[in-house]
């Protein structure tokens, strides 16, 4: 009995190694640990906060002296006007904007991206400590906090859900279906008919893009879509993202010989593409890493359109990058289809 169980266990372990399930079990916890280490709030709170002050605004002397003296806590950047400061804040080149509230007491308005972010909490705590050291008891310097993303929780989380569904179709659904056609010799059968490789590839891409658009349409029930003036750019960006990740998913499926290995490799690609982009607002380290993954060029314009309103140039650049990556993946997929020995 024990020998039988050991034999079956050895068989299961061999299948796990063959289908790369062991890679999934080992690599995903390590990747999650590395990501959470980058999002560690203790490290984020120890860094200097980049704040913008307006040259045209009259700040109270006690406020300026205290902030300028705290060089280890704040990096001050003087800007010409509020429009330039808002542009820098949207680009994440600064953490907050400080403007005086009227011309009387040293009261300040704090403008941030998200009110609940680590940067906002850290800036409020440090300004409160400076106020206590400079004036002792009295009203705090911060009179109000304004945010760029003043919307409901449903709307704020909508870009992350859209990214999740697009990557789910691209790296879980499509690779498994392509690998199934290979495993059951259906793809080889199609290629023995007048159907060409490009036609099969175009049908799979259309199928993947349709699934992605359908999932996004359902998710729009969570919150309102972009402004009407940005609707065409929004749809174009969704199409570019669907083309890019659909082509990558097809290429991944063609590299696998079975559905099990395709699902495993799909998950191994899914999380590294999802987490850096979705958590980029929570960590300066992740904001530096996120532009290295293609999903960032899909998530960031979507987030900017839905929550902040974005510049057309940034969306165009992101769409071109996604289209270029998708085109390279299509060329690689067509090359893999012609390698009949992989079937």
Steps between C-alpha positions, in 0.01 A plus 500: 500500500776744595693409185191571288447838665868587454483400133193717442664787689812474284278503189320815620831672575631408155188645338538815712857544378398433141213750508713752693257501793799488736624825342163658573495388864852628563521815286167664585562524880850635434362760260225606744758530778725718283206722401382548858856582602501786248164623633626496861349816658784535750749559219263737321451707815875541553564664162494873435169635377504712184268798542434790263466864610363771271717804432197726473349410839575681831601232752526576870867547605474246781375237256773566243775504761386174655463316169829627357682406820369141485720401207512137610119479486395719207640574155351835395436580135394853403267518201356789304127436537235251611461350151867398486483360853194292411675366191800394711270337754318303233835385362601386854806726495385656827299359791289802591428870442485751786308824448404759763137537603442871467742765627440475875618222732757241384237258374572278201309304239660163423438356152587132449417218261327275753395599849566154642847452348814450707646825369198700618508353851876558525477865387216575743691344790821687421326837457318444828831431674655815350201707609523368856873576513460853358180620670417249767128465555263650251312417181691286253642648184298273268151641460375255237618218275403494134547199276533452126307173521189625679271213405327201650675179592331322208643748252845502659532122480352474148836536315647212703203275422528587130870412502427174681237390249706596194802308632278209603371458145843555349706271724256245642219449247679536165815293576289210632276500190795519260680221687181291492481531122864392477454213747198365313664553158223744402747771400691260278171397342407863427837559337445204266194675356508821290509698828826695525704573810418872487126428479510271802704756692260782405200298618663429836594865545146612415360246743732618778429869441124431496521320835703784650258767377206299629655470846579873508144583393366294789746662742382848396193433712729558800541866409464757228725488198736772380390843384323508164789691344733214594270213398674434167847504660369269772368247247819526294711432808284201593544366149879551511517327839286211378716463190825508702405257776299278266802460271726428798254240629480325162879494479514351850245232408698404190808446716318242716413143410212454746224698667648442845837650411326791322295583811809479721709727279200731461474551875878549522463786249168629638610608847829670401305704244216581740658592833769757406253707297205467740710578810715774344311770693597341831877498470766723339709188433216336307446823305856466373455130417151521347606668168708190425188283452255544206192504725607837643444667161144367503412558865644849547306670214182315597540615862576856392196516269257356753626679812693813403453587134809447286701668228439362147874473437553252785216277378633506142850404614367216716280372217793496257716308750225241554442465124874454437527228767191326360639512147827339613302229682294437184815457293639259758170307507493467121856372508407245767200377298724426204719284725280194447720286723369699796150371431 
